[in-house]
Amino acid sequence: MGVLTAVKERLLEKLVAAAVPAEALEKARRLLETVVRDATVAAHALSKDALHRIKTHLVDILPSLSPALTTKMVDEAEKEVEAEAETNENKEESISTNNNYQESNKPSSRL
């Protein structure tokens, strides 16, 4: 889960706790989802543009390497980082799920 998505969820929790009217809460939820979606799309586009610039500039900086090789190197590095990020995200979700399970199964101290 991205930072903006986490902020959105936390903010919605706070608005619910503050007893915001349902209609206003729904409008806030839609606004937050739109902003998070737009930011995510913009970040993706910026990342793709940056990777393209890296590929084209490496060809100029490293003339001893073929354009195909530099492109392949950048693509492989991107895929490796994405795979690591996905692995880390899965680990975080697993830890969160485990913590939630442990919290819900704690014995009650009430007698």
Order of alpha helices (4+ residues) and beta strands (2+ residues): alpha-alpha-alpha
